């Protein structure tokens, strides 16, 4: 019974810890502008990533390159 309880606690704890991590959004000049959740489906501009509604705790990873934007980038607190 103690082993079962310990196993349950481990799964519960790991699930709770995983919930605390934010989403990583990727930006690449060669991305597909699909969902930004991987380098293959990366947004093609930082502005597009920020418009993808990231929330506090999320990260925006921008691949080295040149990005031209007609808009001012507005970063939300905690990103």
C-alpha positions as CSV (number, residue, x, y, z in Angstrom):
1,X,0.0,0.0,0.0
2,X,2.9,2.4,0.8
3,X,4.4,1.8,-2.6
4,X,1.1,2.5,-4.3
5,X,0.7,5.7,-2.3
6,X,4.2,6.8,-3.1
7,X,3.7,6.1,-6.8
8,X,0.5,8.1,-6.8
9,X,2.3,11.0,-5.1
10,X,5.1,10.9,-7.7
11,X,2.6,11.1,-10.6
12,X,0.6,13.8,-9.0
13,X,3.8,15.9,-8.2
14,X,5.2,15.5,-11.7
15,X,1.9,16.5,-13.2
16,X,1.8,19.6,-11.0
17,X,5.4,20.5,-11.8
18,X,4.8,20.1,-15.5
19,X,1.8,22.5,-15.4
20,X,4.1,25.2,-14.1
21,X,6.3,25.4,-17.2
22,X,5.3,27.8,-19.9
23,X,5.1,27.2,-23.6
24,X,8.1,28.0,-25.9
25,X,7.2,29.8,-29.1
26,X,9.8,29.7,-31.9
27,X,10.6,32.4,-34.5
28,X,12.6,31.6,-37.6
29,X,13.0,33.4,-40.9
30,X,12.5,29.9,-42.5
31,X,9.5,28.9,-40.4
32,X,6.1,28.0,-41.8
33,X,4.2,30.5,-39.6
34,X,1.9,27.6,-38.5
35,X,1.8,27.5,-34.7
36,X,5.3,28.4,-33.5
37,X,5.6,25.3,-31.4
38,X,8.7,24.0,-33.1
39,X,11.5,25.2,-35.3
40,X,9.7,23.5,-38.3
41,X,6.4,25.3,-37.6
42,X,8.0,28.5,-36.3
43,X,6.5,32.0,-36.7
44,X,8.3,34.0,-39.3
45,X,8.5,37.2,-37.2
46,X,8.7,38.2,-33.6
47,X,5.5,40.2,-34.1
48,X,3.6,37.1,-35.2
49,X,4.8,35.2,-32.1
50,X,3.7,38.0,-29.8
51,X,0.3,38.0,-31.5
52,X,0.0,34.3,-30.8
53,X,-1.2,35.2,-27.3
54,X,1.7,34.1,-25.1
55,X,1.1,34.5,-21.4
56,X,3.4,35.1,-18.4
57,X,5.8,32.2,-18.1
58,X,6.0,31.5,-21.8
59,X,9.2,32.0,-23.8
60,X,9.8,33.3,-27.3
61,X,13.0,31.9,-28.8
62,X,14.1,33.9,-31.9
63,X,16.6,32.4,-34.3
64,X,19.4,34.6,-35.5
65,X,18.5,36.5,-38.6
66,X,17.1,39.8,-39.8
67,X,13.4,40.6,-39.2
68,X,11.7,43.6,-40.6
69,X,8.5,44.8,-38.9
70,X,6.2,47.7,-39.7
71,X,4.8,47.5,-36.1
72,X,6.3,48.2,-32.7
73,X,6.8,45.0,-30.7
74,X,4.8,45.0,-27.5
75,X,6.1,42.5,-24.9
76,X,3.8,41.4,-22.2
77,X,5.0,41.2,-18.6
78,X,6.7,37.8,-17.7
79,X,7.5,36.7,-21.2
